[in-house]
Amino acid sequence: MKKFLAFIVCLAACLIIAPSAHAAQISEDQAGIISMTCGSIQLQLKNLQKADSRIRVYLGSKYEFVLTNLMTNLNLRLVKNNLASSPLSASQTTFNSEREFFKTTFTDYAKSLDTLIATDCKSNPYNFYDHLEITRSKREIVRQSYLRLKDVLADHRAVVVNFRDSL
């Protein structure tokens, strides 16, 4: 059962990540396939939605922890000890801004996924595909934000190590 669920999640992810083409460019055969497999597609999208929801909660809590318990506390301690570091403060500001952008874009993507799931792919596969394209692009924006957050954290770590070594 676990292998089957993993297969469904992977297949749904491929649907979202696969290269896109505008609905006007899909053939009647492709539209027919969407209509015939609508139930399966909807199930896969619902499973993707559940997995994405868990990821969002996990990442959101981790990002919040890093910001409040690590970055902010470190900068406050440095200020209290007259060792304030502008690169560390800038890193915290950048991380916070990108974290907020991640939250906003993930919410936007989640709403788009809700709309996609609610779209009747059986009777209107072209409209469904249009919504799929919109959802794909929003998911890509979330992915790019996630990657930027990873980069900011890596840069922050390097700045902390350099600062520690300079003391």
N, C-alpha and C positions, 0 to 999 in steps of 0.2 A: 504494500500500500504506500509506503514511504517513497519507493522508487517511482510509482505512478504519479504521486503528488509532485515530486521533483521534476518529472517529465513535463507535467502540465505547467508548472511555474516557468520552466525553461522555454517551453513553447510560447507561452504568453509573453515572456520577455522578448523573444525573437519577433513576435508580432509588433511590439512597441519599438524595438530597436532597429528592425530591418530597414533598408533603404526605402525611401518613400517615392511615391508617384501620385500625382493629383488624381482624384476620383474620375475626372473626365478621361484620364488616360488608361483606366482599368478596362479590360475587355468585358464583354457580356459573359464569357466563360468564368472569369474571375468573380464577377458579381454573382453569378450563379453558385459558385463555390461558397462564397460568403453566405448567401441565403441558405444553402443546404446545410452548412455546418454552424449555423447561427447559435444553436444551443450550446455546442461545444466551445465556441468562441466566447460566449457570455460567461460560461463556467470558468474558463481559463482567465478571463479578465477579472472576475470576482476573486479568484485565488491570487492573482497578481495584486489586486487591491488590498487584500488582507496582508500579504507579505510586505508590500510597500508601507502599509500602516504601521506594522511592527518596526520596520526599519526607521521610519520617521520618528517614532517614539524613542527608539534606542539612540539614534543619532542626536535628536533634540536634547535628551537628558545628558548625554555625554558632552555635547557642546556647551550646555548650560553649566555643567560641573567644571569644565576646563576654564570657562570665562570667570565664573564667580569664585571658585575655590582655588584656582591656580593663578591665573593671570592677574586678576584684580587684587587678590591678597598679596601676591609678590610685589606688585607696584606700590601698594599701600605701605608695606613694610620698608621698601626702599625709600619712599618719601619720608617716613618717620625717622629713618636713620641717615637722612641727608645723602642718599646714594641714588637718587632718582635717575633713571635711564630713559632718555627720549626714544631710543629704538624699541625698548620694551613697551613704553606707553603707546607708541605708534602701532606696534604689533597688536596690542590689545584693542585699540580703536578699529583697526582693519578687520580683526577677527570678529568683533561685535557687529560691525556693519555687514560683513559677509554672512554672518549667522542670521541676522535679521532678513537679509535677502533670500537666504536658503529657506527660512520659514515661510516667507511670503510666496516664493515660487513653488514650494512643495504644496502649499495650500491651493494655489492656482491649478497645479497639476492634478491634485486629488479631485477638485471640482470638475475638471475636464474629464477625468476618468469616470466619475459618476455620470456625467452626461453621456459619455461613450457607452457605458453599460446600459443606460436607460434608452439608448437609441435602438429602434427596431431594425436589426440587421436582416431579418428574414424578408420583410416587405420593402425595405428601402436600403439595399446594400451600398448604393452610391453615397447617400447621406451618412451612413455608418462609416464608410471609408473616409469621408471628409472629416468627421469627428476623430477618427483614428489618426489622421495626419496632424490635426491640431494637438492631440494628446501626445503624440510622438515628439513634436517640437517642444512642448512644455516639459516633457520628461528630460529631454536633452539639456534644457536650461538648468534644471535641477541637478543633473549630473555635472555640468560645468561648475556650478556653485560648489558642489561637494568637492570637486577636484581643487578648486581655489582654496577652500577651507583646509584641505590637507596640506597644500603648499604653505599657507599662512602658519599652520602649526609647525611644519618642518622649519620654516624660517625663524619662528619664535624660539624653538628649541635651540637652534644654532646661536641666536642672540643671547639666550640664557647661558649657554655653555661658554661663549666668549666673555660674557660679563663675569661669570664665576671665575674663569681663568685669569681675568685681569685684577681680581681682588687680592 
